[in-house]
Amino acid sequence: MSNWVVWKQENNYRKLFWAGAISGIGSRFTQVAILTLLYQITGSGLAIGIFFHSKDGAVFIGSADWRYAC
């Protein structure tokens, strides 16, 4: 069965797909708004870099299982 046939037949899948697409667009708008506000408040590109580092830092720290490292 092709993807197009599934797309046409499965109403719940279409709803889920469009909900995910709209949510992703909203997340990007939020990110742009936060970065714009941060730049307006601080006037510093460094602050934006620190923001990105702190946001992604939790992922790096949480994923590293240092107890089992060789």
DSSP file (Angstrom, degrees, kcal/mol; ACC not computed):
  #  RESIDUE AA STRUCTURE BP1 BP2  ACC     N-H-->O    O-->H-N    N-H-->O    O-->H-N    TCO  KAPPA ALPHA  PHI   PSI    X-CA   Y-CA   Z-CA
    1    1 A M              0   0    0      0, 0.0     2,-0.1     0, 0.0     0, 0.0   0.000 360.0 360.0 360.0 131.6    0.0    0.0    0.0
    2    2 A S     >  -     0   0    0      1,-0.1     4,-1.9     4,-0.0     5,-0.2  -0.320 360.0-113.4 -78.7 162.6    1.5    3.4   -1.0
    3    3 A N  H  > S+     0   0    0      1,-0.2     4,-2.7     2,-0.2     5,-0.1   0.864 115.8  57.0 -62.8 -35.8    1.8    6.3    1.4
    4    4 A W  H  > S+     0   0    0      2,-0.2     4,-2.2     1,-0.2    -1,-0.2   0.888 105.5  50.2 -65.3 -38.5   -0.7    8.3   -0.5
    5    5 A V  H  > S+     0   0    0      2,-0.2     4,-2.1     1,-0.2    -1,-0.2   0.927 112.5  46.9 -65.1 -44.4   -3.4    5.6   -0.1
    6    6 A V  H  X S+     0   0    0     -4,-1.9     4,-2.6     1,-0.2    -2,-0.2   0.915 110.5  53.7 -62.3 -42.1   -2.7    5.4    3.7
    7    7 A W  H  < S+     0   0    0     -4,-2.7    -1,-0.2     1,-0.2    -2,-0.2   0.902 112.0  44.1 -58.6 -42.9   -2.8    9.2    3.8
    8    8 A K  H  < S+     0   0    0     -4,-2.2    -1,-0.2     1,-0.2    -2,-0.2   0.835 118.7  42.7 -73.0 -32.9   -6.2    9.3    2.2
    9    9 A Q  H  < S+     0   0    0     -4,-2.1     2,-1.1     1,-0.2    -2,-0.2   0.849 100.9  69.2 -84.7 -35.4   -7.7    6.5    4.2
   10   10 A E     X  +     0   0    0     -4,-2.6     4,-1.8    -5,-0.2    -1,-0.2  -0.715  51.6 176.2 -96.1  97.0   -6.5    7.2    7.7
   11   11 A N  H  > S+     0   0    0     -2,-1.1     4,-2.2     1,-0.2    -1,-0.2   0.877  81.8  54.1 -65.6 -39.2   -8.2   10.4    9.0
   12   12 A N  H  > S+     0   0    0      1,-0.2     4,-2.3     2,-0.2    -1,-0.2   0.873 106.7  51.9 -64.9 -36.6   -6.5   10.1   12.4
   13   13 A Y  H  > S+     0   0    0      2,-0.2     4,-2.8     1,-0.2    -1,-0.2   0.912 108.3  51.2 -65.7 -41.7   -3.1   10.0   10.8
   14   14 A R  H  X S+     0   0    0     -4,-1.8     4,-2.5     2,-0.2     5,-0.2   0.919 110.9  48.5 -60.7 -43.1   -3.8   13.1    8.8
   15   15 A K  H  X S+     0   0    0     -4,-2.2     4,-2.3     1,-0.2    -1,-0.2   0.919 112.6  48.2 -62.6 -43.3   -4.9   14.9   12.0
   16   16 A L  H  X S+     0   0    0     -4,-2.3     4,-2.2     2,-0.2    -2,-0.2   0.907 111.3  50.8 -63.7 -42.4   -1.8   13.8   13.8
   17   17 A F  H  X S+     0   0    0     -4,-2.8     4,-2.2     1,-0.2    -2,-0.2   0.947 113.6  43.3 -61.0 -50.1    0.4   14.9   10.9
   18   18 A W  H  X S+     0   0    0     -4,-2.5     4,-2.5     1,-0.2     5,-0.2   0.850 111.5  54.5 -68.7 -33.4   -1.1   18.3   10.7
   19   19 A A  H  X S+     0   0    0     -4,-2.3     4,-2.3    -5,-0.2    -1,-0.2   0.918 110.5  46.9 -63.9 -41.8   -1.1   18.7   14.5
   20   20 A G  H  X S+     0   0    0     -4,-2.2     4,-2.3     2,-0.2    -2,-0.2   0.889 112.0  50.3 -65.2 -39.7    2.7   17.9   14.5
   21   21 A A  H  X S+     0   0    0     -4,-2.2     4,-2.0     2,-0.2    -2,-0.2   0.929 113.0  45.2 -65.3 -45.0    3.3   20.3   11.6
   22   22 A I  H  X S+     0   0    0     -4,-2.5     4,-2.3     1,-0.2    -2,-0.2   0.887 112.6  51.8 -66.2 -38.7    1.5   23.2   13.3
   23   23 A S  H  X S+     0   0    0     -4,-2.3     4,-2.2    -5,-0.2    -1,-0.2   0.903 108.8  50.8 -64.1 -40.8    3.2   22.5   16.6
   24   24 A G  H  X S+     0   0    0     -4,-2.3     4,-1.8     2,-0.2    -2,-0.2   0.898 110.0  49.4 -64.0 -40.9    6.6   22.6   15.0
   25   25 A I  H  X S+     0   0    0     -4,-2.0     4,-2.2     1,-0.2    -1,-0.2   0.915 110.8  50.7 -63.7 -42.4    5.8   25.9   13.3
   26   26 A G  H  X S+     0   0    0     -4,-2.3     4,-2.2     1,-0.2    -2,-0.2   0.873 107.1  54.0 -63.0 -37.2    4.7   27.3   16.7
   27   27 A S  H  X S+     0   0    0     -4,-2.2     4,-2.3     2,-0.2    -1,-0.2   0.890 108.3  49.6 -64.3 -38.7    7.9   26.1   18.3
   28   28 A R  H  X S+     0   0    0     -4,-1.8     4,-2.4     2,-0.2    -2,-0.2   0.904 109.5  50.8 -67.4 -40.9   10.0   27.9   15.8
   29   29 A F  H  X S+     0   0    0     -4,-2.2     4,-2.3     1,-0.2    -2,-0.2   0.911 111.1  49.5 -61.3 -41.2    8.0   31.1   16.3
   30   30 A T  H  X S+     0   0    0     -4,-2.2     4,-2.5     2,-0.2    -2,-0.2   0.914 109.9  50.6 -64.0 -42.7    8.5   30.8   20.0
   31   31 A Q  H  X S+     0   0    0     -4,-2.3     4,-2.4     1,-0.2     5,-0.2   0.919 111.3  47.7 -63.0 -43.4   12.3   30.3   19.6
   32   32 A V  H  X S+     0   0    0     -4,-2.4     4,-2.4     1,-0.2    -1,-0.2   0.911 112.3  50.3 -63.5 -41.5   12.6   33.3   17.4
   33   33 A A  H  X S+     0   0    0     -4,-2.3     4,-2.5     2,-0.2    -2,-0.2   0.913 111.4  47.6 -63.9 -42.9   10.6   35.4   19.8
   34   34 A I  H  X S+     0   0    0     -4,-2.5     4,-2.7     2,-0.2    -2,-0.2   0.926 113.8  46.8 -64.4 -44.8   12.7   34.3   22.8
   35   35 A L  H  X S+     0   0    0     -4,-2.4     4,-2.3     2,-0.2    -2,-0.2   0.888 112.6  49.9 -66.6 -38.0   16.0   35.0   21.0
   36   36 A T  H  X S+     0   0    0     -4,-2.4     4,-2.4    -5,-0.2    -2,-0.2   0.927 112.8  46.9 -64.4 -44.8   14.8   38.4   19.8
   37   37 A L  H  X S+     0   0    0     -4,-2.5     4,-2.3     2,-0.2    -2,-0.2   0.913 111.6  51.0 -63.2 -43.1   13.7   39.3   23.3
   38   38 A L  H  X S+     0   0    0     -4,-2.7     4,-2.6     1,-0.2     5,-0.4   0.905 111.8  47.2 -61.4 -41.8   17.0   38.1   24.7
   39   39 A Y  H  X S+     0   0    0     -4,-2.3     4,-2.5     1,-0.2    -1,-0.2   0.892 111.7  50.5 -68.3 -38.6   19.0   40.2   22.2
   40   40 A Q  H  < S+     0   0    0     -4,-2.4    -2,-0.2     2,-0.2    -1,-0.2   0.881 114.9  43.7 -65.6 -37.4   16.8   43.3   22.8
   41   41 A I  H  < S+     0   0    0     -4,-2.3    -2,-0.2    -5,-0.2    -1,-0.2   0.932 130.8  21.3 -73.3 -46.3   17.4   43.0   26.6
   42   42 A T  H  < S-     0   0    0     -4,-2.6    -3,-0.2    -5,-0.2    -2,-0.2   0.795  81.0-147.1 -96.2 -30.3   21.1   42.2   26.5
   43   43 A G     <  +     0   0    0     -4,-2.5     2,-0.4    -5,-0.4    -4,-0.1   0.723  61.1 120.5  68.5  20.6   22.3   43.5   23.2
   44   44 A S     >  -     0   0    0     -6,-0.3     4,-0.8     1,-0.1    -1,-0.2  -0.962  57.3-161.3-126.9 129.8   24.8   40.7   23.2
   45   45 A G  H  > S+     0   0    0     -2,-0.4     4,-2.0     1,-0.2     5,-0.1   0.769  96.7  65.6 -71.5 -26.3   25.3   37.8   20.8
   46   46 A L  H  > S+     0   0    0      1,-0.2     4,-2.6     2,-0.2    -1,-0.2   0.883  95.9  55.5 -61.9 -38.8   27.2   36.1   23.6
   47   47 A A  H  > S+     0   0    0      1,-0.2     4,-2.2     2,-0.2    -1,-0.2   0.875 106.7  50.5 -62.4 -37.0   24.0   35.9   25.6
   48   48 A I  H  X S+     0   0    0     -4,-0.8     4,-2.4     2,-0.2    -1,-0.2   0.909 110.0  50.2 -67.5 -40.7   22.3   34.1   22.7
   49   49 A G  H  X S+     0   0    0     -4,-2.0     4,-2.4     2,-0.2    -2,-0.2   0.905 110.9  48.5 -62.0 -41.8   25.3   31.7   22.5
   50   50 A I  H  X S+     0   0    0     -4,-2.6     4,-2.8     2,-0.2     5,-0.2   0.885 109.2  54.2 -65.4 -38.2   25.1   31.0   26.3
   51   51 A F  H  X S+     0   0    0     -4,-2.2     4,-2.2     2,-0.2    -2,-0.2   0.940 110.6  45.3 -59.9 -47.7   21.3   30.4   25.9
   52   52 A F  H  X S+     0   0    0     -4,-2.4     4,-2.3     1,-0.2     5,-0.2   0.904 113.4  50.4 -63.7 -40.4   21.9   27.8   23.2
   53   53 A H  H  X S+     0   0    0     -4,-2.4     4,-1.9     1,-0.2    -2,-0.2   0.916 112.1  46.3 -64.6 -42.9   24.7   26.2   25.3
   54   54 A S  H  X S+     0   0    0     -4,-2.8     4,-0.8     2,-0.2    -1,-0.2   0.858 112.4  51.3 -69.4 -33.0   22.5   26.0   28.4
   55   55 A K  H  < S+     0   0    0     -4,-2.2     4,-0.3    -5,-0.2     3,-0.2   0.909 120.0  33.8 -69.0 -41.8   19.6   24.6   26.5
   56   56 A D  H  X S+     0   0    0     -4,-2.3     4,-1.7     1,-0.2     3,-0.4   0.639 102.5  77.7 -88.8 -15.7   21.6   21.9   24.8
   57   57 A G  H  X S+     0   0    0     -4,-1.9     4,-2.6     1,-0.2     5,-0.2   0.859  88.3  57.2 -62.8 -36.0   23.9   21.3   27.8
   58   58 A A  H  X S+     0   0    0     -4,-0.8     4,-2.5     1,-0.2    -1,-0.2   0.849 104.7  52.7 -65.1 -32.8   21.3   19.3   29.6
   59   59 A V  H  > S+     0   0    0     -3,-0.4     4,-1.6    -4,-0.3    -1,-0.2   0.922 111.8  44.9 -67.0 -43.6   21.0   16.9   26.7
   60   60 A F  H  X S+     0   0    0     -4,-1.7     4,-1.0     2,-0.2    -2,-0.2   0.905 116.7  44.8 -68.2 -40.7   24.8   16.3   26.7
   61   61 A I  H  < S+     0   0    0     -4,-2.6     3,-0.3     1,-0.2    -2,-0.2   0.918 114.8  48.4 -69.0 -42.7   25.0   16.0   30.5
   62   62 A G  H  < S+     0   0    0     -4,-2.5    -1,-0.2    -5,-0.2    -2,-0.2   0.786 112.1  48.6 -69.1 -27.1   22.0   13.7   30.7
   63   63 A S  H  < S+     0   0    0     -4,-1.6     2,-0.7    -5,-0.2    -1,-0.2   0.672  89.9  91.1 -89.2 -16.0   23.1   11.4   27.9
   64   64 A A     <  -     0   0    0     -4,-1.0     2,-1.0    -3,-0.3     3,-0.1  -0.699  55.1-168.1 -85.3 116.6   26.7   10.9   29.2
   65   65 A D    >   +     0   0    0     -2,-0.7     3,-1.2     1,-0.2     4,-0.1  -0.737  12.1 173.9-101.5  83.1   26.8    7.8   31.4
   66   66 A W  G >   +     0   0    0     -2,-1.0     3,-1.0     1,-0.3    -1,-0.2   0.672  65.6  73.1 -68.6 -18.8   30.3    8.5   32.8
   67   67 A R  G 3  S+     0   0    0      1,-0.2    -1,-0.3    -3,-0.1    -2,-0.0   0.817 103.5  39.5 -66.9 -29.1   30.1    5.6   35.2
   68   68 A Y  G <  S+     0   0    0     -3,-1.2    -1,-0.2     2,-0.0    -2,-0.2   0.258  85.4 125.7-105.4  12.1   30.5    3.0   32.5
   69   69 A A    <         0   0    0     -3,-1.0    -3,-0.0    -4,-0.1    -5,-0.0  -0.442 360.0 360.0 -70.7 143.8   33.1    4.8   30.4
   70   70 A C              0   0    0     -2,-0.1    -1,-0.1     0, 0.0    -4,-0.0   0.469 360.0 360.0 -81.4 360.0   36.2    2.8   29.6
